[in-house]
Amino acid sequence: MIEYENLRAANAPFMNELRDAFARVLDSGWFILGKSVQAFESEFASYIGSRHCIGTANGLDALTMSLKALNFAPGDEVIVPSNTYIATILSIVQSGLQPVLVEPDPRTYNIDPSRIGDAITPRTRAVMIVHLYGKACDMDPILAVCRARGLRLIEDCAQSHGATYKGRMTGTFGDYAAFSFYPTKNLGALGDAGAVTTDDDALALAIRRLRNYGSDVKYYNEVVGYNSRLDEVQAAFLSVKLKKMDEITAHKRALAGLYLAGIKGEFVLPAVDPAFFDVYHIFNIRHPRRDELKKYLLEKGIKTDIHYPVPPHRQNAMKGIITGEYPIAAEIHATTLSLPISLATTEDEVRTVIDALNAF
């Protein structure tokens, strides 16, 4: 059986260092906002090329606190892609704001910059982009419209650790960028974890307050905050894996290269453009008979996944919040299929997947 993801196998190369990191934290006796968090924040900020990194409990909190720190009024609007994972939209709703969905470019699956302008109203305050599947958004036109209309920009980088646009890292374009280190991410913790990056000193201070009960000094609370802190153990684990980030990315790009060169037939493959350095958190293909294809591959001993089976506007949780239909998102969600591309996936396994696809 070719697994879609095997976290035990994916973490095996780091096991000795992870055990050592855990032992160091255990021996220190300090488990919340200590030296391991400070070290990882510094290391990740340097890796991304950002002035500040603030560790959080998870990626959703990173998005939500980024919105809260900007002090928008209840009901203000935030533009967001129509085909994102639901967490992006949940952060807007949980902040008391109104999501306004904009369709993606069907070639890249990222928000279509040419559609953003038509979605702006007098209540629009921000654009929240998502660098989906490990491909950066088309940033020049997005930045141009945000600057021209005075809109804040927030990046959802949950799937784009290390991806670049014209040589510049995702996570360095917006007022804020939010990262998830969920275990299956290219840079994955061994539990929930997240972070916010920013170049703005004041915005960084606001996130540091919000994540720690709204406090700068223990027992003195400046604002209504959260309990959303990256813990010492996960920070120590992330520091171990961050040192291998380039190797992780190279492995996934090599597997993606095999898929791109080898898959034939009526499959829609990820777009490739020299301006974009893709990190392939997910390698998705599209096929009009997606469900039949998924079943066929499983019968061949190949596990796949769907990112994602239900578009946000059709989720029960969004009834009364999102209205209208989004046909491009619906088409993507009905036809997309994610192929194995884990750190634990081998090149021989990818060749087996290719052969099976080409025989479908």
C-alpha positions as CSV (number, residue, x, y, z in Angstrom):
1,M,0.0,0.0,0.0
2,I,1.3,3.4,-0.9
3,E,0.2,5.8,1.9
4,Y,-0.9,9.3,1.2
5,E,0.8,10.4,4.4
6,N,2.8,8.4,7.0
7,L,3.8,10.7,9.8
8,R,5.8,8.1,11.7
9,A,7.9,7.4,8.6
10,A,8.1,11.2,7.7
11,N,9.5,12.0,11.2
12,A,11.9,9.0,11.3
13,P,14.9,10.9,9.9
14,F,14.6,13.4,12.8
15,M,13.8,11.0,15.6
16,N,17.1,11.2,17.5
17,E,17.2,15.0,17.3
18,L,13.6,15.2,18.3
19,R,14.2,13.0,21.4
20,D,17.2,15.2,22.3
21,A,15.1,18.3,21.9
22,F,12.4,17.0,24.1
23,A,14.9,16.0,26.8
24,R,16.4,19.5,26.8
25,V,13.0,21.1,27.3
26,L,12.1,18.6,30.0
27,D,15.3,19.1,31.8
28,S,14.9,22.9,31.7
29,G,11.7,22.9,33.7
30,W,10.4,25.8,31.6
31,F,7.5,24.9,29.3
32,I,5.7,28.1,28.3
33,L,7.3,31.1,26.4
34,G,10.8,30.2,27.2
35,K,14.1,29.9,25.4
36,S,12.9,27.3,22.9
37,V,10.1,29.5,21.7
38,Q,12.5,32.5,21.5
39,A,15.0,30.5,19.5
40,F,12.5,29.2,17.0
41,E,10.9,32.6,16.5
42,S,14.3,34.1,15.7
43,E,15.2,31.2,13.4
44,F,11.9,31.2,11.5
45,A,11.9,35.0,11.1
46,S,15.4,34.7,9.7
47,Y,14.4,31.9,7.3
48,I,11.3,33.8,6.0
49,G,13.1,37.2,5.9
50,S,10.8,38.9,8.3
51,R,11.6,41.2,11.3
52,H,9.3,39.4,13.7
53,C,7.9,36.0,14.2
54,I,5.4,35.4,17.0
55,G,4.6,31.8,17.9
56,T,0.9,30.8,18.4
57,A,-1.0,27.7,19.4
58,N,-2.2,27.0,15.9
59,G,-2.7,28.5,12.4
60,L,-6.3,29.5,12.9
61,D,-5.4,31.6,16.0
62,A,-2.6,33.2,14.0
63,L,-5.1,34.3,11.4
64,T,-7.8,35.4,13.9
65,M,-5.4,37.4,16.0
66,S,-4.0,39.1,12.9
67,L,-7.4,40.4,12.1
68,K,-8.2,41.3,15.7
69,A,-5.0,43.3,16.0
70,L,-6.0,45.5,13.1
71,N,-9.1,46.8,15.0
72,F,-11.7,46.6,12.3
73,A,-15.3,47.5,13.1
74,P,-17.9,44.7,13.4
75,G,-19.3,43.8,10.0
76,D,-16.4,45.2,8.1
77,E,-15.6,43.1,5.0
78,V,-12.5,41.0,4.2
79,I,-12.0,39.6,0.7
80,V,-10.9,36.0,0.7
81,P,-10.6,33.3,-2.0
82,S,-13.7,31.1,-2.6
83,N,-11.8,27.8,-2.7
84,T,-9.7,28.0,0.5
85,Y,-9.8,25.7,3.5
86,I,-12.5,26.7,5.9
87,A,-10.1,27.9,8.6
88,T,-9.3,31.0,6.5
89,I,-12.9,32.0,6.5
90,L,-13.5,31.0,10.1
91,S,-10.9,33.5,11.2
92,I,-12.9,36.3,9.5
93,V,-16.2,35.2,11.0
94,Q,-14.8,34.6,14.5
95,S,-13.5,38.2,14.3
96,G,-17.0,39.6,13.8
97,L,-16.2,40.5,10.2
98,Q,-17.9,39.6,6.9
99,P,-16.1,37.3,4.4
100,V,-16.5,38.4,0.7
101,L,-15.5,35.5,-1.6
102,V,-13.6,36.0,-4.8
103,E,-13.1,33.2,-7.3
104,P,-9.6,31.8,-8.0
105,D,-7.6,31.6,-11.2
106,P,-8.4,28.0,-12.3
107,R,-4.9,27.5,-13.5
108,T,-3.2,28.3,-10.2
109,Y,-6.1,27.8,-7.7
110,N,-5.1,31.0,-6.0
111,I,-7.2,34.1,-5.8
112,D,-7.6,35.8,-9.2
113,P,-6.2,39.4,-8.9
114,S,-8.3,40.6,-11.7
115,R,-11.5,39.9,-9.8
116,I,-10.6,41.6,-6.5
117,G,-11.5,45.1,-7.6
118,D,-15.1,44.2,-8.4
119,A,-15.5,42.8,-4.9
120,I,-14.4,46.0,-3.1
121,T,-17.1,48.0,-1.4
122,P,-17.0,51.0,1.0
123,R,-16.9,48.4,3.9
124,T,-13.9,46.5,2.6
125,R,-10.9,46.7,4.9
126,A,-8.6,43.9,4.0
127,V,-7.7,41.2,1.5
128,M,-6.8,37.8,3.0
129,I,-4.9,35.8,0.4
130,V,-4.1,32.1,0.6
131,H,-0.9,30.6,-1.0
132,L,-2.7,27.3,-1.7
133,Y,-1.0,23.9,-2.1
134,G,2.4,25.5,-1.8
135,K,2.2,28.0,-4.7
136,A,2.5,31.7,-4.0
137,C,-0.2,34.0,-5.2
138,D,0.4,36.4,-8.1
139,M,1.6,39.2,-5.7
140,D,2.3,42.2,-7.9
141,P,-1.3,42.9,-9.0
142,I,-2.6,42.0,-5.5
143,L,-0.2,44.5,-3.9
144,A,-1.1,47.1,-6.5
145,V,-4.9,46.9,-5.7
146,C,-4.3,46.9,-2.0
147,R,-2.1,50.0,-2.2
148,A,-4.5,51.8,-4.5
149,R,-7.5,51.2,-2.4
150,G,-5.8,51.5,1.0
151,L,-6.5,47.9,2.0
152,R,-4.7,45.8,4.6
153,L,-3.1,42.6,3.3
154,I,-3.0,39.3,5.3
155,E,-1.3,36.2,4.0
156,D,-2.4,32.7,4.9
157,C,0.8,30.8,4.5
158,A,-0.4,27.6,6.1
159,Q,0.7,25.6,3.0
160,S,3.5,27.7,1.6
161,H,6.6,27.4,3.9
162,G,9.5,28.3,1.7
163,A,7.5,29.2,-1.4
164,T,8.6,32.3,-3.2
165,Y,7.3,34.8,-5.8
166,K,10.0,36.4,-7.9
167,G,12.5,35.3,-5.3
168,R,10.7,36.7,-2.3
169,M,9.3,34.5,0.4
170,T,5.6,34.2,1.1
171,G,5.1,35.6,4.5
172,T,6.9,38.9,3.7
173,F,4.3,40.7,1.5
174,G,1.5,41.5,3.9
175,D,0.9,43.5,7.0
176,Y,0.7,40.1,8.7
177,A,1.3,36.5,7.6
178,A,-0.1,33.5,9.4
179,F,1.5,30.1,9.4
180,S,0.3,26.7,10.5
181,F,2.7,24.0,11.6
182,Y,0.1,21.2,11.7
183,P,2.0,17.8,11.5
184,T,1.4,17.2,7.8
185,K,2.7,20.6,6.7
186,N,6.1,20.8,5.0
187,L,7.4,22.2,8.3
188,G,5.2,20.3,10.7
189,A,5.2,20.1,14.5
190,L,4.2,17.0,16.4
191,G,1.0,18.6,17.4
192,D,-0.8,21.9,16.8
193,A,1.4,25.0,16.3
194,G,1.4,28.2,14.4
195,A,3.0,31.6,14.0
196,V,2.5,35.2,12.8
197,T,5.2,37.1,10.9
198,T,5.4,40.8,10.3
199,D,7.8,43.6,9.7
200,D,5.8,46.1,11.7
201,D,7.0,46.6,15.3
202,A,3.6,47.8,16.6
203,L,1.7,45.0,14.9
204,A,4.2,42.4,16.4
205,L,3.6,43.9,19.9
206,A,-0.1,43.6,19.4
207,I,0.1,39.9,18.5
208,R,2.4,39.2,21.4
209,R,-0.1,40.8,23.8
210,L,-3.1,39.0,22.2
211,R,-1.6,35.5,22.4
212,N,-0.9,35.9,26.1
213,Y,-4.2,37.1,27.6
214,G,-3.6,40.6,26.3
215,S,-0.6,41.0,28.7
216,D,2.9,42.4,28.4
217,V,3.6,42.0,32.1
218,K,2.3,39.1,34.1
219,Y,-1.0,39.7,35.7
220,Y,-1.4,43.1,34.0
221,N,-3.7,43.0,31.0
222,E,-3.8,45.8,28.5
223,V,-6.4,44.3,26.0
224,V,-8.9,41.5,25.8
225,G,-6.6,38.6,24.7
226,Y,-6.4,34.9,24.1
227,N,-4.4,32.0,25.4
228,S,-2.7,31.0,22.2
229,R,1.0,30.4,22.8
230,L,3.4,28.1,21.0
231,D,4.7,25.8,23.7
232,E,8.3,25.0,24.4
233,V,8.2,21.4,23.2
234,Q,6.7,22.1,19.8
235,A,9.0,25.0,19.3
236,A,12.0,22.8,20.0
237,F,10.7,20.2,17.6
238,L,10.2,22.9,14.9
239,S,13.8,24.1,15.3
240,V,15.0,20.6,14.6
241,K,13.0,20.3,11.4
242,L,13.6,23.9,10.2
243,K,17.3,23.1,9.9
244,K,16.3,20.4,7.3
245,M,13.7,22.6,5.5
246,D,15.7,22.9,2.3
247,E,16.1,19.1,2.1
248,I,12.3,18.6,2.7
249,T,11.5,21.1,0.0
250,A,14.0,19.5,-2.5
251,H,12.5,16.1,-1.9
252,K,9.0,17.2,-2.6
253,R,10.0,19.2,-5.6
254,A,11.8,16.2,-7.0
255,L,8.7,14.0,-6.6
256,A,6.6,16.8,-8.2
257,G,9.0,16.8,-11.1
258,L,8.4,13.1,-11.7
259,Y,4.7,13.6,-11.6
260,L,4.8,16.6,-14.0
261,A,7.0,14.8,-16.5
262,G,5.3,11.4,-16.3
263,I,1.5,11.9,-16.1
264,K,-0.3,11.8,-19.4
265,G,-3.9,11.9,-20.5
266,E,-6.8,14.1,-19.5
267,F,-5.4,15.1,-16.2
268,V,-5.1,18.8,-15.3
269,L,-1.7,19.2,-13.6
270,P,-0.3,22.0,-11.4
271,A,0.8,25.1,-13.4
272,V,4.5,25.8,-13.5
273,D,5.9,29.3,-13.9
274,P,9.6,30.3,-13.4
275,A,8.5,33.3,-11.4
276,F,7.0,31.0,-8.8
277,F,9.1,28.6,-6.6
278,D,6.5,26.0,-5.6
279,V,7.0,23.8,-2.5
280,Y,4.2,21.3,-3.2
281,H,2.7,20.9,0.2
282,I,0.0,19.3,-1.9
283,F,0.3,17.9,-5.4
284,N,-3.2,18.1,-6.8
285,I,-4.4,16.9,-10.2
286,R,-7.9,17.4,-11.6
287,H,-10.0,14.9,-13.5
288,P,-13.7,15.0,-14.5
289,R,-14.2,11.5,-13.0
290,R,-12.4,12.3,-9.8
291,D,-14.4,9.9,-7.5
292,E,-14.0,7.0,-9.9
293,L,-10.3,7.8,-10.2
294,K,-9.8,7.8,-6.4
295,K,-11.6,4.5,-6.1
296,Y,-9.5,3.0,-8.9
297,L,-6.2,4.1,-7.3
298,L,-7.2,2.7,-3.9
299,E,-7.9,-0.6,-5.6
300,K,-4.4,-0.4,-7.0
301,G,-3.1,0.1,-3.4
302,I,-2.6,3.9,-3.7
303,K,-4.1,6.2,-1.1
304,T,-5.1,9.7,-2.1
305,D,-6.9,12.6,-0.5
306,I,-9.2,15.5,-1.6
307,H,-8.3,19.1,-0.7
308,Y,-11.2,19.8,-0.4
309,P,-14.4,17.9,-1.1
310,V,-16.9,20.7,-0.2
311,P,-16.3,24.4,-1.1
312,P,-16.7,26.9,1.7
313,H,-19.9,28.5,0.3
314,R,-21.7,25.1,0.5
315,Q,-20.6,24.2,4.1
316,N,-23.4,24.0,6.6
317,A,-21.5,26.3,8.9
318,M,-21.6,29.1,6.3
319,K,-25.4,29.2,5.9
320,G,-26.6,32.7,6.4
321,I,-23.0,34.0,6.2
322,I,-22.1,33.4,2.6
323,T,-24.7,33.7,-0.2
324,G,-24.4,33.1,-3.9
325,E,-22.7,30.5,-6.0
326,Y,-19.1,30.2,-6.9
327,P,-18.8,28.0,-10.0
328,I,-15.1,28.0,-10.3
329,A,-14.6,26.9,-6.7
330,A,-17.3,24.3,-7.1
331,E,-15.6,22.9,-10.2
332,I,-12.2,22.7,-8.5
333,H,-13.6,21.0,-5.4
334,A,-15.6,18.5,-7.5
335,T,-12.5,17.4,-9.6
336,T,-9.4,17.8,-7.5
337,L,-7.4,14.9,-6.2
338,S,-4.2,15.0,-4.1
339,L,-1.5,12.5,-4.8
340,P,1.1,11.1,-2.4
341,I,4.0,13.6,-2.0
342,S,5.1,13.2,1.6
343,L,8.7,13.3,2.9
344,A,8.1,9.6,3.4
345,T,7.0,9.0,-0.3
346,T,9.7,7.5,-2.4
347,E,10.5,8.1,-6.1
348,D,9.6,4.4,-6.9
349,E,6.2,4.9,-5.3
350,V,5.6,8.0,-7.4
351,R,6.5,6.0,-10.5
352,T,4.0,3.4,-9.5
353,V,1.3,6.1,-9.1
354,I,2.2,7.5,-12.5
355,D,1.9,4.2,-14.2
356,A,-1.5,3.6,-12.5
357,L,-2.8,7.1,-13.6
358,N,-1.7,6.6,-17.1
359,A,-3.5,3.2,-17.3
360,F,-6.8,4.7,-16.0
